[in-house]
Amino acid sequence: MIPYGRQHIDDDDISSVLETLNSNWLTQGPKVPLFEQALAAYCSVQYGVAVNSATSALHLACLALGISEKDTVWTSPNSFVASANCARYCRATVDFVDIDIATGNMCCITLEKKLKIAQEMNCLPKAIIPVHFAGQSCNMEKIAELARQYNFKVIEDASHAVGAEYKGKPVGSCEFSDICVFSFHPVKIITTLEGGMAVTNNLDLANSMRLLRSHGVTNDPNQMQGDSHGMWYYQQIELGFNYRMNDVEAALGLSQLNKLNDFVARRQSIAKRYQELLKDSMDAVPLSILPDNYSSFHLFVVKVAVATDEDKRRLVSLLRQSGILAHVHYIPIHMQPYYQKLGFRQGDFPQAECYYNQAITLPIFPSLTMADLDTIIQTLKRHLRTIKNDNS
């Protein structure tokens, strides 16, 4: 079975992890700040805060920006549920902005219209979380322009997009946002097993997230109330969480980071081959990549021409029976039962729903061969013909 994504671990990664396992530090030691500094330097941003998952990073980003039950946060319906759940953890109200079906990303035309209506109704969002779907940045320059106009904060959910570029700069530079979040889950571009990081150019936000990731506890005398009792002394000054990354994960992250550019270049080559194989197909159309973007291609998504939901289920089943673990990213968040209980209904975000009805994720990861790609596309086309002929 060819999976839709998988990690690439080599001897350097294993050596780096073993070196740390044989050291005096396994939890939060010297490797964590080294990884934070290395990724921050890669992204041309000032501060990195490593945590145990991108979900934790999104939660900390919301807390650092002061999001609470009084606030509303908007995000994309075309994402994993964590992009919305992070605001719900803060008891904020969540709403969504429909997507551009050509890219899968938040549609800025729809966003601007929604903001104008929200301003008239005095219910503007406190923050917006654009999601860089499949590895391609949203139109962050336009979103930043709207943020200045309507006075909201911006958290980039770049879980798919470490190694990507927007307007010639690394995703994560935070030129157009307050905080940017990455994921290092094994199917992402680089991995720390589980793990994530929030990056920012704002020292106060970085310090807030660092405090909150570790129980809200500090041993910095300048942050304490009253005098320290001694070198052992600490105080809990906020209600925080155990969201820390450990040194073993950070050691793996440092080693993987050395290969990030190669990983993305390989994904670019795979995507280019897919696009060549599909250039004359009307039945399987890849997502569009816009000119300002260099995608990291965490996912390779095609929109398939199927008539019914049953046809799509059959197509995915046939691909899996043929040894290709096709997948679907994503079920629109507003269609999940939890969000339906909050009042969302099918039909609320028609572009995201239309996209979901068409989208299939094909395998993409560095160790795929060009022969694998030829087989995948030949198999996809064969099964699409079978379904079309059966319906005619």
N, C-alpha and C positions, 0 to 999 in steps of 0.2 A: 504494500500500500504506500503510495506517495502522499505524504501529509501536505496540508496547505501551507505549513510553516514548521521550521524546526531550528534549533540552535546549532551553531557550529563551534565545537570545542576542539582545540588542538593541544599539542604538548606544552606550548608556552603557557596556556591557561592552566593546565594541570599542575605545572611546576610552580606557578604563582600561588595557587591555592595550597599546595603542599608546603611551600615555604612558610605561609602564614599559619597553617595548622601546626607546624613545628616551632612556631615562635611563642612568645609569652602573651600574645594578644589574640583572642578569638572573637570577642564581642566588639566594643567600640574602642579601637586603638588607633594607631597612626595611619592605617590604610584608608580609613574613612575620609579624613580631611584631605589626604592626597588625591583620592578619587574626586572629591568635590572640586578641588583646585584644578585638576586636569580637565574635567569636563567643562568647568566654567571658562577656562582658557580656550578650549576648543570652540566654545560657543561665543567667544568674545563678550562675555558677561562677567559681572564682578563677583557674584556670590552663588554658591551652590549649597543646597541642604539635602543630604542623602537620607533616604528613609526606606522602610521595608516594602513599599509598593507605591505605584503611581496613585492609587486610590487614597492612600495616606497623604501623599503630597498634595492632592487636590483638596482634601479636607483641611490640611494645615494652611493652604493658600487662602481658602475661604475664611478661616478663623483669623489669619493675620490681617486680612482686609476688613475685619470687623463685621462680617455678615452674620445676621441673627434672625430671630423670628419676625422682626419688623420688616425684613427686606425681601426682595424678589431677585432671583437670578435666572437668566436666560441661557440656554445652551442649544445644541443641535439635537434633533430627534434621531439622527443617524449616527449613533455611537453606542458603546457599551454603557450599561446603566450607571457606572461609576461617575460619568460626566455630569449626571444630574443628582445622583445620591449624595455627593459631597456637600451640596447646598442643603439638602434635606437633613443631613447630620447636624447642621447648624439651625435647624427648624425654620429655614427660609422657605418661601414659596418658590416653586420652580415653574418656568414656562419654557417654551421652545420656539425656535425660529426655523422655518422650513428651509429646505436645501435647494441648491442648484443641482438638478438631476444629472447634468453633464459631468460634474466633478464629485458629487457626494458631499460637498462642503456647504457650510452655512451660506445662504444667499444674501448678499449685502443689499440688494434692492428690496427684498422682503424685510430685512432688518430695519432699513431706514423707514419704510412705511409703518412698520410696527412701532418704532420709536416715536414717530409723529403722533400716532393715535394714543400711545401711552402718555405722552406729554400733555395732550389735551385732557386726558382722564386723570392726570396727576398720579400716575402709577408707574413711573420709570423704574427700570431695574437698578439695583445697587452694583451689580457686576454681570458681565457676559463672559461665557466660556466657549469660545470658538474651538472646534475640534478639527485638527489637521488630518482629515480622514485618509487612510491608506498611505500616508507619508507625504502628502502635498499640502503646503500651507494654505490657509484661508487668505482672503484679501485683507491682510492685516493693516495695510496703510489706510484703507477705507474705514475699517473698524476703529482704528485709532482716531481718525478724524471725527467719527460719530461719537466716540468716547469723550472727546474734548467738547463737542457740541452739546451732548446730553448728560455729561458729568457722571459717567459710570466707570467702574474699574474693569480691567481686562485680564483674565487668566487664560493663557493659551494651553489647551490640552494637546500637547505634542507627543502623546504616548506612542504614536505611530511614526514620529518624524525626527528622531535624533539622526543627525547626519544629513538632513535635508537643508536646502537653502531657499531663501525668499529675497528677491531683488539683490542677489549676489552676496547676501550675508547669511550666516548660519541661523537656522531656526533655533531659538533660545537666546538670541542676543538681547531680547526684550526691548528692542527699539520701539516697538509698537504695543507694548503690554506692560503690566505691572509685574507679573509672575508667569513663568512658563514651566510646564511639568512634563517630565519624560518617564517612560516605563522601560524596565529591563527584564520583563517576563521572557521566558525562553523563546517564544515565537517572535519576539520583537527583533530589532536590528542588532543590538548587542544585549547580552544577558548578564545578570548578577544572581541567577536563579530567580527568585522573586526580587523585587527592588524597584525603587524609583528615585527621582530627584526633582526638587523645585529649584529653579534658578531665577535670579532677580538682580537688578542694579540698585535696589533700595536696601540699605543696611538695616533699617528698622524692621522691614518685613523679614529679612533674613534672620535677624536675631529673634524675632517673635516665633518664627517657625522652628528655629533650633531649640528654643525653650519648650515649646509645646510638644515637640517630638519625643521629649524625654521627661514626661510626667509633670512638666511645669516646674521642675526642680533646678536650682542653681547653687553653685558654690562660689559665685562671684560676689565678694563683699559689697561691691558698688550697687548690686541689685537687691541686697538683703535689707530687711527691717531690723534696726538695732545692730549691735556689735556681734561679730563672729565669735563663736565659742572656742575656735581653734582650727587647725588644718583639716580636721575631719568633718567640719560643720557644713551643712547645706540647709536650704530652705525651699519649701514648695511655695511659689508665689503666684502660680496660676494652676488651673485644672488642666493638666496636659495628658499625654498618652504615651504608650510605649510603642513608638513608631520608628525606632532606630534601625539603621542598617548595621550589620556586623562586619568585622574586618575580613572575614573569609569571603563574603559577598563582594566587598570593595576591592579585594585583591583580584578577584575574577574580573570585576568591572574595569580595573586599570589595564589588565592584559587585553581584554576585549576592545577597549578604546583604541589601542594601538592598531587594530585591524578595521576600525569603523569605516574609514574611507574606502578600503578594499571591499568590504561587505556591500556598501552602497553602490560602488561601481559595478560589482557583480550583479546586484539586483537591477541596476539600470540596463545591463546587457541582456538579462533575462527578459525584462519588460520590452525591450526593443525587439527581441526575437518574437515574443508573443504578438506584438503589434504588427510585425511583418507577416506573420502567419495568418493574421485576422484582417489584413487590410482590405481584402475584397469580400469580406463576409458581412452580410446584412443581418445575420441571425445571432451574432455574438460580437458586441461592440464594446471595446475597452473604455474606461473612464477617460475623459479629456484631461490633459496636463496643460496648464496655462503657461504663457510665455515667461512670466516672472519667477517660475518655480523650477527647482531641481528637486524632484521627489526622491525620498528614500525608499519608496516602494515596499513598505511593510506588507501591503496586500496587493494582489493583482486581481481586479474585479472586472468582470464583463457583464454587460446587460444583454440577456438572451431573449430572443423572440419566441416566447411561448404564449399559448392562448389562454391557459387556465392555471390556477394554483396546482391542480393535479399534474399538469404537464411539467411544472417546475419540480415538484416532488419526484416525479418519475425520472427526470433528467439527472437530478442529484443522486438518486438511487442507482441509476445505470452507470454513472461515472464511478461511484464507489464500488459497485460490483466489478468494474473493469480495473480496479486497483488505484483509482485516483480519488483521494479524499477531498472532493469539492466541498465547500462550505458556504455559508451565507453570512455576510456582515453588512448591516445588522438588522435585527427586528427593531422597528422604531420604538424608542423608549416609551412614548406615550401610549403604545398598544400593550404594554406590560400590565398585568392585573393590578399591581400596586399603584401604578399611575392612573389606571382606569378608576380605582377607588377614590382618587383625588379629583376626579371629574373630567379627565380627558376621554375623548371618544375617537373611534375610527372615523376618518374624514377630516380631523382637525388639521393635519399637515399632509395634504394630498401628494406633494412632490416626494416626500420621504416614503410614503406608502407605495407610490408608483415605482419608485426606485427599488424598494424591497421586493416587490412582485417580480422584478426583472433580474435582480443581481445574483450572481454566483461568483464566489471567490475561487480562483485557480491556484495551484501550488506555486509558491515563490520562496526560495531560500538559496543561500550561496552554493550549496553542493549539488543543486539540480544541474543536469547535463543538457546540452542542446538536443541530444537524442530524446531525453525525457520530454522536453518541450514539444518536439514534433509529435511524439506519441500522444501527449495530452490533448493537443489541438486536433489531431486526426480523430481521436476518440470522441471529443466533444462534438465535432462536426458530424460524425457518423450517428451519434445518438440524437442530435437535433434533427437530422434527416429522417430518422426512424419515427420520431414523434410527429413530425410534420406529415409524413406519408400516412401514418395511422389516423391522423385527423382529417385527411383529405377524402 
